[in-house]
Amino acid sequence: MEIKSVSKIYKLYDTNADRLKEAIIPSKKKRHKEFYALNNLSLNIHKGECIGFLGKNGAGKSTALKIITGVLKPSSGAVTVKGKIAALLELGAGFNPELTGLDNIFFNGNIMGFSRQEMMERLDSILEFADIDDFINQPVKTYSSGMFARLAFAVAINVEPDILIIDEALSVGDVAFQTKCFRRINEFKEQGKTIIFVTHSMDTILKYCNRAVVIHNGENIAEGSAKEMVDVYKKILVNLYDISEEMKINKNASLSEIGEWKNYFSLNKTLLEYGDKKAEIVDFGIFDMNECPSSKVISDEPVIIKMKVVFHDRIDEPIFAFTIKDVKGNELCGTNTMFENIVTSTSNPGEVVTVSFTQSLKLQSGFYTLSLGCTGFQNGELVVYHRLYDVLSFESSIFKNIVGVYDVESQIQLYKSEQSRVLT
């Protein structure tokens, strides 16, 4: 597949009257603004590749896929495709909500160029994979999003495509169905099929894609290995990017250049905060080993949790701590300077202490919250100077499948021996 200098321009009007005037009154005056959903996008995708499209919402990823599949026409440029495409662009695409699931199988097949007889030959396989039982005879407008995804994916994979395009559609399915889908995707990869993923899930890109592309403001700003492009995407998420003339991400931004750390994260406005503030946590964040803020972490890579504490009173041996919770509020892990036998000595009024915790989190893919605290003991009693519970959220991604919430990094060995004879 070759995407060559593709642009997609939409005309934006301030009012409907401007739209009408421009349509019926000849004039050199433009009454619209041009919005580039895609701007001179070029990309080659080779047979057998599994490639991921990464980018923030509105970056142009879905527009690119719709042009590839022929749903949209480009304003300029061209797309050359060799092979048959099956696409899961969005829920409902290619389906008539008034028709039953069964009728939609034939309707969707007809759109892709298959006769009714050809779809009949594939019907048993589609129904077995979709596994929606009697709902197949009900109008699809009555389906849940998960049932819709089941049927759409079952049709897409059973029309024997050369290129399979998936745009976030599987995110609505249950875990068991997603596992079945990804098992089939692996089979497609082994058969040398081309697969294009568009997803916000970094672990999906890391697990299944051998190459990725980062699209930003309608432009292809970087392409390379999945791991490298995930790193680029993480910088974009915290607005730490600088596109030079060579269209490369600036990887040299340091902490001294980015101002307050916390401004680069989505903070929890309903956090629980308390303490006498004799010591106050004034800044914090999660960073990669290049000391760039990151709201998305890779589970097996070291990350640095930092906080900056201003002291308003003399405090002996303050204790600095962090805790990580899941979205249900269960405490999963954490530590503090006392547990780690770190001597923090005495801090005086006006002093600022920066605390860094470096570790690999080894967490299951998902969303988590970070809590921070500064406490201590006075006359044998615990004193809370400042606590910030669930102050920010972050996402963890892991390369492999694990059970539960934590990767135990088990080392497995197998030994074979012949069964001993039992004497009687």
VOPAGU-2260 file (C-alpha; in pm, 1 decimal, decimal comma):
REM VOPAGU-2260
SITE   aa  ch    i         X         Y         Z
SITE  MET   A    0       0,0       0,0       0,0
SITE  GLU   A    1     128,6     345,8     -90,9
SITE  ILE   A    2      -8,2     668,8      51,5
SITE  LYS   A    3     137,4     955,0    -150,0
SITE  SER   A    4     105,0    1322,6     -47,4
SITE  VAL   A    5    -253,3    1281,1      75,8
SITE  SER   A    6    -436,5    1582,5     214,9
SITE  LYS   A    7    -795,3    1613,9     334,0
SITE  ILE   A    8    -932,0    1966,0     368,0
SITE  TYR   A    9   -1264,4    2061,4     524,2
SITE  LYS   A   10   -1425,2    2402,4     479,5
SITE  LEU   A   11   -1536,6    2558,6     805,8
SITE  TYR   A   12   -1801,4    2831,8     796,2
SITE  ASP   A   13   -1893,1    3068,0    1077,8
SITE  THR   A   14   -2260,6    3061,6     977,9
SITE  ASN   A   15   -2489,8    2872,0     742,2
SITE  ALA   A   16   -2549,1    3200,3     562,0
SITE  ASP   A   17   -2179,3    3218,6     469,8
SITE  ARG   A   18   -2199,2    2866,0     333,7
SITE  LEU   A   19   -2500,0    2956,9     117,9
SITE  LYS   A   20   -2350,5    3285,4      -7,3
SITE  GLU   A   21   -2029,1    3115,7    -114,7
SITE  ALA   A   22   -2226,0    2848,9    -298,1
SITE  ILE   A   23   -2454,0    3078,5    -499,3
SITE  ILE   A   24   -2272,4    3413,1    -525,8
SITE  PRO   A   25   -1960,1    3415,0    -745,9
SITE  SER   A   26   -1685,7    3596,9    -559,2
SITE  LYS   A   27   -1312,9    3582,5    -500,3
SITE  LYS   A   28   -1374,5    3642,2    -132,2
SITE  LYS   A   29   -1347,8    3327,3      78,8
SITE  ARG   A   30   -1616,3    3293,9     342,1
SITE  HIS   A   31   -1465,2    2983,2     495,8
SITE  LYS   A   32   -1154,8    2870,2     679,8
SITE  GLU   A   33    -968,9    2562,1     568,5
SITE  PHE   A   34    -907,7    2283,4     817,6
SITE  TYR   A   35    -647,6    2022,1     725,3
SITE  ALA   A   36    -756,0    1688,7     873,2
SITE  LEU   A   37    -457,4    1544,8     681,9
SITE  ASN   A   38    -170,9    1747,2     544,5
SITE  ASN   A   39      57,5    1592,9     282,5
SITE  LEU   A   40      60,4    1247,5     444,6
SITE  SER   A   41     291,9     993,7     280,7
SITE  LEU   A   42     351,4     636,0     392,9
SITE  ASN   A   43     438,9     295,1     249,2
SITE  ILE   A   44     293,8     -17,1     412,4
SITE  HIS   A   45     444,3    -347,7     305,3
SITE  LYS   A   46     282,5    -688,1     270,8
SITE  GLY   A   47     282,4    -885,8     595,3
SITE  GLU   A   48     341,9    -583,4     819,2
SITE  CYS   A   49     149,3    -520,0    1137,6
SITE  ILE   A   50     163,1    -143,2    1173,1
SITE  GLY   A   51      11,3      85,7    1434,6
SITE  PHE   A   52    -116,5     440,3    1395,8
SITE  LEU   A   53     -61,1     650,2    1709,4
SITE  GLY   A   54    -183,8    1001,3    1780,0
SITE  LYS   A   55    -404,4    1209,9    2003,3
SITE  ASN   A   56    -777,4    1248,9    1938,3
SITE  GLY   A   57    -823,7    1462,6    1628,1
SITE  ALA   A   58    -473,8    1392,9    1495,9
SITE  GLY   A   59    -607,9    1250,3    1167,4
SITE  LYS   A   60    -568,0     876,0    1222,4
SITE  SER   A   61    -926,9     777,9    1146,9
SITE  THR   A   62    -942,3    1015,0     850,4
SITE  ALA   A   63    -637,0     842,6     704,0
SITE  LEU   A   64    -797,0     499,7     741,7
SITE  LYS   A   65   -1124,4     615,0     587,4
SITE  ILE   A   66    -933,8     741,4     284,5
SITE  ILE   A   67    -742,1     412,2     261,4
SITE  THR   A   68   -1069,4     217,6     260,0
SITE  GLY   A   69   -1242,1     451,7      15,0
SITE  VAL   A   70   -1498,2     584,3     261,3
SITE  LEU   A   71   -1356,9     934,5     207,4
SITE  LYS   A   72   -1192,4    1087,8     -97,1
SITE  PRO   A   73    -872,1    1285,5     -46,5
SITE  SER   A   74    -863,5    1653,8    -138,9
SITE  SER   A   75    -527,3    1587,3    -302,3
SITE  GLY   A   76    -280,7    1301,6    -332,1
SITE  ALA   A   77    -346,5     935,9    -400,3
SITE  VAL   A   78    -366,7     597,9    -228,0
SITE  THR   A   79    -264,4     279,2    -408,5
SITE  VAL   A   80    -384,6     -46,1    -252,1
SITE  LYS   A   81    -298,3    -395,3    -371,6
SITE  GLY   A   82    -526,8    -651,1    -213,2
SITE  LYS   A   83    -868,2    -682,9     -52,8
SITE  ILE   A   84    -942,5    -470,5     255,4
SITE  ALA   A   85   -1167,6    -551,8     550,2
SITE  ALA   A   86   -1207,4    -268,8     798,8
SITE  LEU   A   87   -1349,9    -212,5    1144,5
SITE  LEU   A   88   -1345,1     165,4    1126,1
SITE  GLU   A   89   -1608,8     239,3    1387,2
SITE  LEU   A   90   -1914,3      74,2    1536,4
SITE  GLY   A   91   -2193,8      64,0    1282,0
SITE  ALA   A   92   -1983,8     130,8     971,0
SITE  GLY   A   93   -2124,5     -78,6     685,6
SITE  PHE   A   94   -2428,8    -194,0     885,0
SITE  ASN   A   95   -2793,8     -94,9     849,6
SITE  PRO   A   96   -2942,0     -55,0    1200,4
SITE  GLU   A   97   -3290,6    -147,8    1079,3
SITE  LEU   A   98   -3181,4    -485,5     941,4
SITE  THR   A   99   -3125,7    -798,3    1147,9
SITE  GLY   A  100   -2777,2    -922,1    1222,6
SITE  LEU   A  101   -2823,8   -1200,5     967,3
SITE  ASP   A  102   -2936,7    -960,4     695,3
SITE  ASN   A  103   -2644,4    -732,1     776,7
SITE  ILE   A  104   -2397,5   -1015,5     718,8
SITE  PHE   A  105   -2516,3   -1040,0     357,5
SITE  PHE   A  106   -2549,6    -661,1     328,0
SITE  ASN   A  107   -2193,1    -605,9     450,0
SITE  GLY   A  108   -2062,9    -884,4     229,6
SITE  ASN   A  109   -2230,0    -727,9     -72,1
SITE  ILE   A  110   -2055,3    -396,6       2,8
SITE  MET   A  111   -1723,1    -582,9      -2,9
SITE  GLY   A  112   -1805,7    -748,5    -335,5
SITE  PHE   A  113   -1924,9   -1092,3    -222,1
SITE  SER   A  114   -2231,3   -1264,6    -362,8
SITE  ARG   A  115   -2501,5   -1404,7    -137,1
SITE  GLN   A  116   -2382,3   -1757,5    -217,5
SITE  GLU   A  117   -2024,6   -1670,5    -117,1
SITE  MET   A  118   -2146,5   -1526,8     213,0
SITE  MET   A  119   -2362,7   -1835,8     270,6
SITE  GLU   A  120   -2045,7   -2045,8     250,5
SITE  ARG   A  121   -1893,1   -1833,5     527,5
SITE  LEU   A  122   -2207,3   -1799,7     740,6
SITE  ASP   A  123   -2139,4   -2084,4     985,9
SITE  SER   A  124   -1789,5   -1953,9    1061,0
SITE  ILE   A  125   -1922,5   -1599,6    1112,7
SITE  LEU   A  126   -2201,4   -1711,7    1347,3
SITE  GLU   A  127   -1966,8   -1935,3    1546,2
SITE  PHE   A  128   -1714,8   -1656,4    1597,8
SITE  ALA   A  129   -1972,7   -1383,8    1674,9
SITE  ASP   A  130   -2147,4   -1607,3    1931,4
SITE  ILE   A  131   -2453,8   -1384,7    1973,7
SITE  ASP   A  132   -2706,9   -1672,3    1956,8
SITE  ASP   A  133   -3069,2   -1574,5    1883,8
SITE  PHE   A  134   -2985,0   -1205,1    1860,4
SITE  ILE   A  135   -2865,1   -1273,4    1507,3
SITE  ASN   A  136   -3231,8   -1249,3    1402,1
SITE  GLN   A  137   -3289,5    -916,9    1580,0
SITE  PRO   A  138   -3234,6    -566,6    1435,4
SITE  VAL   A  139   -2879,9    -453,8    1506,8
SITE  LYS   A  140   -3014,9    -125,5    1650,3
SITE  THR   A  141   -3107,6    -335,4    1955,4
SITE  TYR   A  142   -2748,4    -463,6    1997,5
SITE  SER   A  143   -2511,6    -354,9    2268,1
SITE  SER   A  144   -2179,1    -208,8    2155,3
SITE  GLY   A  145   -2011,0    -537,4    2249,3
SITE  MET   A  146   -2249,3    -743,1    2035,6
SITE  PHE   A  147   -2197,9    -502,0    1748,1
SITE  ALA   A  148   -1821,5    -545,5    1774,4
SITE  ARG   A  149   -1857,1    -925,4    1780,9
SITE  LEU   A  150   -2059,9    -933,2    1461,9
SITE  ALA   A  151   -1847,2    -674,4    1279,8
SITE  PHE   A  152   -1520,0    -849,7    1359,9
SITE  ALA   A  153   -1662,6   -1192,3    1274,0
SITE  VAL   A  154   -1762,8   -1066,4     928,3
SITE  ALA   A  155   -1432,8    -883,6     870,4
SITE  ILE   A  156   -1207,2   -1181,7     941,0
SITE  ASN   A  157   -1415,8   -1433,3     748,2
SITE  VAL   A  158   -1408,4   -1253,7     412,8
SITE  GLU   A  159   -1041,2   -1352,6     380,9
SITE  PRO   A  160    -895,0   -1001,6     348,7
SITE  ASP   A  161    -537,7    -926,5     246,0
SITE  ILE   A  162    -543,0    -615,0     466,5
SITE  LEU   A  163    -725,6    -592,1     799,6
SITE  ILE   A  164    -784,0    -245,3     946,5
SITE  ILE   A  165    -894,1    -205,3    1308,7
SITE  ASP   A  166    -985,6     137,4    1449,6
SITE  GLU   A  167   -1053,9     109,5    1825,1
SITE  ALA   A  168   -1357,5    -111,7    1757,5
SITE  LEU   A  169   -1237,7    -398,7    1978,0
SITE  SER   A  170   -1210,7    -178,8    2287,4
SITE  VAL   A  171   -1583,4    -226,3    2357,4
SITE  GLY   A  172   -1573,0    -607,2    2371,5
SITE  ASP   A  173   -1537,6    -813,8    2686,8
SITE  VAL   A  174   -1203,2    -964,0    2784,2
SITE  ALA   A  175   -1286,8   -1314,4    2657,6
SITE  PHE   A  176   -1391,2   -1181,6    2316,7
SITE  GLN   A  177   -1086,5    -956,4    2289,5
SITE  THR   A  178    -864,0   -1256,0    2365,2
SITE  LYS   A  179   -1034,8   -1455,0    2088,6
SITE  CYS   A  180    -993,2   -1162,8    1846,1
SITE  PHE   A  181    -624,0   -1116,7    1918,5
SITE  ARG   A  182    -566,8   -1490,0    1881,3
SITE  ARG   A  183    -717,2   -1465,8    1533,8
SITE  ILE   A  184    -508,5   -1155,5    1461,5
SITE  ASN   A  185    -195,8   -1356,7    1546,3
SITE  GLU   A  186    -310,5   -1621,1    1299,0
SITE  PHE   A  187    -345,7   -1348,2    1035,8
SITE  LYS   A  188      10,2   -1232,9    1105,8
SITE  GLU   A  189     141,5   -1586,9    1065,5
SITE  GLN   A  190     -37,9   -1608,3     728,5
SITE  GLY   A  191     146,4   -1298,9     607,3
SITE  LYS   A  192    -158,4   -1070,4     608,7
SITE  THR   A  193    -120,4    -694,6     651,1
SITE  ILE   A  194    -276,6    -548,4     966,3
SITE  ILE   A  195    -326,1    -181,1    1052,1
SITE  PHE   A  196    -411,2     -85,3    1410,1
SITE  VAL   A  197    -540,5     250,2    1529,1
SITE  THR   A  198    -557,3     254,8    1905,6
SITE  HIS   A  199    -476,3     456,3    2217,4
SITE  SER   A  200    -360,9     135,5    2385,5
SITE  MET   A  201      18,1     136,9    2392,7
SITE  ASP   A  202      36,9    -225,5    2504,7
SITE  THR   A  203    -158,4    -330,9    2192,1
SITE  ILE   A  204      93,4    -148,8    1972,1
SITE  LEU   A  205     387,4    -296,1    2163,0
SITE  LYS   A  206     251,9    -651,2    2163,2
SITE  TYR   A  207     132,8    -682,4    1805,4
SITE  CYS   A  208     299,3    -420,2    1584,5
SITE  ASN   A  209     649,1    -438,8    1438,3
SITE  ARG   A  210     627,0     -79,4    1314,6
SITE  ALA   A  211     430,7     231,4    1410,0
SITE  VAL   A  212     355,3     578,2    1277,2
SITE  VAL   A  213     287,3     890,5    1484,2
SITE  ILE   A  214      34,9    1129,6    1329,8
SITE  HIS   A  215       2,8    1478,3    1476,4
SITE  ASN   A  216    -211,8    1760,9    1339,1
SITE  GLY   A  217    -269,0    1562,9    1021,6
SITE  GLU   A  218      99,3    1502,3     951,0
SITE  ASN   A  219     319,1    1195,9     972,7
SITE  ILE   A  220     581,4    1333,0    1210,9
SITE  ALA   A  221     768,8    1010,7    1286,9
SITE  GLU   A  222     777,5     641,9    1198,1
SITE  GLY   A  223     989,1     356,4    1323,1
SITE  SER   A  224     980,9      63,2    1563,7
SITE  ALA   A  225     679,7      28,1    1791,8
SITE  LYS   A  226     890,5      96,6    2101,1
SITE  GLU   A  227    1044,1     416,1    1959,6
SITE  MET   A  228     709,7     551,8    1842,9
SITE  VAL   A  229     544,1     482,6    2178,8
SITE  ASP   A  230     816,1     697,9    2335,4
SITE  VAL   A  231     739,6     975,1    2086,7
SITE  TYR   A  232     365,5     944,3    2155,4
SITE  LYS   A  233     423,4     973,6    2529,7
SITE  LYS   A  234     602,7    1304,9    2473,4
SITE  ILE   A  235     316,4    1434,5    2261,7
SITE  LEU   A  236      68,4    1350,3    2537,2
SITE  VAL   A  237     245,0    1587,5    2778,0
SITE  ASN   A  238     311,7    1851,9    2508,3
SITE  LEU   A  239     686,7    1789,2    2518,7
SITE  TYR   A  240     755,0    1790,5    2148,3
SITE  ASP   A  241     919,5    2020,5    1901,6
SITE  ILE   A  242     889,0    1948,4    1530,0
SITE  SER   A  243    1202,0    2072,6    1357,3
SITE  GLU   A  244    1257,2    2120,3     985,5
SITE  GLU   A  245    1350,6    1753,4     963,5
SITE  MET   A  246    1013,4    1659,7    1117,4
SITE  LYS   A  247    1168,8    1492,3    1418,4
SITE  ILE   A  248    1061,0    1495,4    1778,3
SITE  ASN   A  249    1294,7    1686,2    2007,9
SITE  LYS   A  250    1420,0    1424,2    2251,9
SITE  ASN   A  251    1644,6    1659,5    2445,4
SITE  ALA   A  252    1389,9    1850,4    2652,0
SITE  SER   A  253    1502,4    1846,2    3014,2
SITE  LEU   A  254    1333,3    1920,3    3341,7
SITE  SER   A  255    1491,1    2263,2    3354,8
SITE  GLU   A  256    1302,3    2357,6    3036,3
SITE  ILE   A  257     951,5    2248,2    3123,1
SITE  GLY   A  258     853,6    2451,8    3429,2
SITE  GLU   A  259     637,2    2298,3    3698,7
SITE  TRP   A  260     617,2    1922,0    3665,8
SITE  LYS   A  261     252,9    1887,4    3766,7
SITE  ASN   A  262     137,2    2105,2    3476,8
SITE  TYR   A  263     214,2    1817,0    3240,6
SITE  PHE   A  264     -34,7    1580,0    3400,6
SITE  SER   A  265    -409,6    1543,6    3430,6
SITE  LEU   A  266    -464,4    1625,2    3797,3
SITE  ASN   A  267    -750,3    1498,0    4009,2
SITE  LYS   A  268    -966,3    1794,5    4109,3
SITE  THR   A  269   -1142,8    1587,6    4376,4
SITE  LEU   A  270    -830,6    1454,6    4546,0
SITE  LEU   A  271    -817,4    1409,8    4922,5
SITE  GLU   A  272    -568,5    1654,9    5075,9
SITE  TYR   A  273    -489,2    1709,3    5443,0
SITE  GLY   A  274    -211,0    1778,9    5692,9
SITE  ASP   A  275     -78,8    2069,6    5900,3
SITE  LYS   A  276     148,7    2178,7    5609,1
SITE  LYS   A  277     456,5    2238,5    5820,1
SITE  ALA   A  278     601,1    2062,6    5517,8
SITE  GLU   A  279     413,4    2108,6    5188,5
SITE  ILE   A  280     427,6    1905,3    4865,9
SITE  VAL   A  281     437,1    2175,5    4598,8
SITE  ASP   A  282     528,7    1981,0    4285,5
SITE  PHE   A  283     531,9    1621,0    4163,6
SITE  GLY   A  284     526,8    1396,8    3860,3
SITE  ILE   A  285     618,0    1067,2    3694,8
SITE  PHE   A  286     919,7    1064,1    3463,0
SITE  ASP   A  287    1103,0     828,3    3231,9
SITE  MET   A  288    1477,8     771,3    3257,8
SITE  ASN   A  289    1537,9    1071,1    3032,4
SITE  GLU   A  290    1359,4    1277,0    3299,4
SITE  CYS   A  291    1068,9    1363,4    3069,6
SITE  PRO   A  292     719,1    1370,0    3222,7
SITE  SER   A  293     510,5    1068,6    3125,2
SITE  SER   A  294     147,3     989,3    3199,1
SITE  LYS   A  295     188,6     652,3    3024,8
SITE  VAL   A  296     449,0     408,3    3152,2
SITE  ILE   A  297     584,0      77,0    3023,4
SITE  SER   A  298     567,4    -174,9    3305,7
SITE  ASP   A  299     913,9    -325,0    3264,4
SITE  GLU   A  300    1094,1       6,4    3219,7
SITE  PRO   A  301    1224,0     210,1    3514,9
SITE  VAL   A  302    1024,1     520,4    3603,6
SITE  ILE   A  303    1097,7     799,6    3848,5
SITE  ILE   A  304     831,6     929,6    4085,3
SITE  LYS   A  305     932,2    1274,3    4209,0
SITE  MET   A  306     797,8    1523,6    4454,9
SITE  LYS   A  307     923,8    1860,2    4571,3
SITE  VAL   A  308     860,0    1951,4    4936,7
SITE  VAL   A  309     889,6    2299,2    5090,2
SITE  PHE   A  310     950,2    2312,8    5466,3
SITE  HIS   A  311     781,4    2584,9    5673,6
SITE  ASP   A  312     909,5    2456,8    6009,5
SITE  ARG   A  313    1204,2    2261,8    6145,0
SITE  ILE   A  314    1134,6    1890,2    6111,9
SITE  ASP   A  315    1357,8    1604,5    6215,5
SITE  GLU   A  316    1366,2    1291,4    5997,2
SITE  PRO   A  317    1063,9    1360,1    5774,7
SITE  ILE   A  318     920,8    1055,3    5596,7
SITE  PHE   A  319     847,9    1078,3    5224,2
SITE  ALA   A  320     611,0     824,7    5069,7
SITE  PHE   A  321     416,3     725,3    4760,2
SITE  THR   A  322     135,2     476,1    4700,5
SITE  ILE   A  323     -20,9     344,2    4380,9
SITE  LYS   A  324    -387,0     240,5    4369,3
SITE  ASP   A  325    -613,8      89,1    4108,5
SITE  VAL   A  326    -926,3     267,4    3986,6
SITE  LYS   A  327   -1129,7     101,5    4262,1
SITE  GLY   A  328    -906,1     252,2    4529,1
SITE  ASN   A  329    -721,0     -66,2    4624,9
SITE  GLU   A  330    -364,6       1,0    4734,8
SITE  LEU   A  331    -135,2    -207,4    4514,1
SITE  CYS   A  332     215,6     -98,2    4600,9
SITE  GLY   A  333     423,3     181,1    4743,1
SITE  THR   A  334     705,7     259,6    4981,6
SITE  ASN   A  335     857,8     535,9    5192,1
SITE  THR   A  336    1197,7     653,9    5309,6
SITE  MET   A  337    1151,8     492,1    5651,6
SITE  PHE   A  338    1078,7     147,3    5505,7
SITE  GLU   A  339    1382,0     181,7    5279,1
SITE  ASN   A  340    1606,6     290,3    5570,6
SITE  ILE   A  341    1688,6     624,9    5409,0
SITE  VAL   A  342    1824,8     887,3    5649,7
SITE  THR   A  343    1647,2    1217,4    5576,1
SITE  SER   A  344    1809,7    1416,5    5861,8
SITE  THR   A  345    1670,4    1758,3    5960,6
SITE  SER   A  346    1502,0    2010,1    5731,4
SITE  ASN   A  347    1474,7    2377,0    5825,1
SITE  PRO   A  348    1223,1    2646,9    5729,6
SITE  GLY   A  349    1264,9    2765,8    5369,6
SITE  GLU   A  350    1444,4    2452,4    5252,9
SITE  VAL   A  351    1317,4    2262,3    4951,0
SITE  VAL   A  352    1374,3    1886,9    4930,7
SITE  THR   A  353    1332,9    1695,1    4605,2
SITE  VAL   A  354    1262,3    1325,8    4654,8
SITE  SER   A  355    1299,0    1067,4    4377,8
SITE  PHE   A  356    1175,3     707,4    4383,3
SITE  THR   A  357    1312,2     499,5    4092,9
SITE  GLN   A  358    1163,4     158,9    4013,5
SITE  SER   A  359     992,8     -58,2    3752,6
SITE  LEU   A  360     624,7     -81,8    3841,2
SITE  LYS   A  361     552,6    -421,5    3674,9
SITE  LEU   A  362     179,7    -346,8    3668,0
SITE  GLN   A  363     -91,5    -498,4    3449,7
SITE  SER   A  364    -209,1    -279,9    3163,0
SITE  GLY   A  365    -464,0     -31,1    3291,5
SITE  PHE   A  366    -518,8     296,8    3472,0
SITE  TYR   A  367    -386,3     378,6    3817,8
SITE  THR   A  368    -360,8     670,0    4060,2
SITE  LEU   A  369     -62,1     809,4    4248,5
SITE  SER   A  370     -75,6     926,8    4610,0
SITE  LEU   A  371     202,2    1118,3    4785,8
SITE  GLY   A  372     275,9    1200,2    5146,9
SITE  CYS   A  373     514,0    1369,3    5388,7
SITE  THR   A  374     483,1    1258,7    5750,0
SITE  GLY   A  375     702,7    1214,0    6057,7
SITE  PHE   A  376     709,9    1128,2    6426,5
SITE  GLN   A  377     698,2    1373,8    6715,1
SITE  ASN   A  378     716,9    1239,3    7070,6
SITE  GLY   A  379     644,8     892,9    6935,2
SITE  GLU   A  380     324,8     999,3    6757,1
SITE  LEU   A  381     272,3    1000,1    6381,8
SITE  VAL   A  382     222,1    1349,8    6242,5
SITE  VAL   A  383      88,2    1414,5    5892,7
SITE  TYR   A  384     244,7    1723,3    5738,9
SITE  HIS   A  385      90,3    1687,2    5394,2
SITE  ARG   A  386     -88,4    1409,4    5207,2
SITE  LEU   A  387    -221,4    1412,8    4852,1
SITE  TYR   A  388    -437,6    1107,4    4785,4
SITE  ASP   A  389    -502,2    1012,3    4421,5
SITE  VAL   A  390    -339,5    1333,6    4303,0
SITE  LEU   A  391    -288,9    1218,5    3943,6
SITE  SER   A  392    -375,2     926,2    3719,0
SITE  PHE   A  393    -151,4     740,2    3476,5
SITE  GLU   A  394    -167,6     445,3    3240,1
SITE  SER   A  395      52,5     136,9    3248,9
SITE  SER   A  396     119,7     -90,4    2950,9
SITE  ILE   A  397     280,4    -433,0    2953,8
SITE  PHE   A  398     424,4    -636,0    2664,2
SITE  LYS   A  399     304,2    -978,8    2775,1
SITE  ASN   A  400      -7,3   -1141,4    2918,4
SITE  ILE   A  401     -13,8   -1184,6    3294,7
SITE  VAL   A  402    -263,1   -1295,3    3558,7
SITE  GLY   A  403    -372,3   -1038,0    3816,4
SITE  VAL   A  404    -227,3    -691,8    3860,0
SITE  TYR   A  405     144,3    -755,6    3898,7
SITE  ASP   A  406     409,5    -929,8    3689,3
SITE  VAL   A  407     588,5   -1173,9    3920,0
SITE  GLU   A  408     858,6   -1226,0    3654,2
SITE  SER   A  409     855,9   -1599,4    3708,5
SITE  GLN   A  410    1153,0   -1794,3    3572,8
SITE  ILE   A  411    1018,1   -2128,1    3446,4
SITE  GLN   A  412    1219,6   -2442,7    3384,0
SITE  LEU   A  413    1105,6   -2782,6    3260,8
SITE  TYR   A  414    1278,8   -3116,0    3319,0
SITE  LYS   A  415    1171,5   -3437,3    3150,6
SITE  SER   A  416    1252,1   -3784,5    3273,2
SITE  GLU   A  417    1121,0   -4131,3    3207,0
SITE  GLN   A  418     862,1   -4260,5    3445,7
SITE  SER   A  419    1015,4   -4504,9    3694,6
SITE  ARG   A  420     893,0   -4859,9    3684,5
SITE  VAL   A  421     680,8   -4959,9    3975,6
SITE  LEU   A  422     778,6   -5305,1    4105,0
SITE  THR   A  423     498,8   -5522,9    4233,7
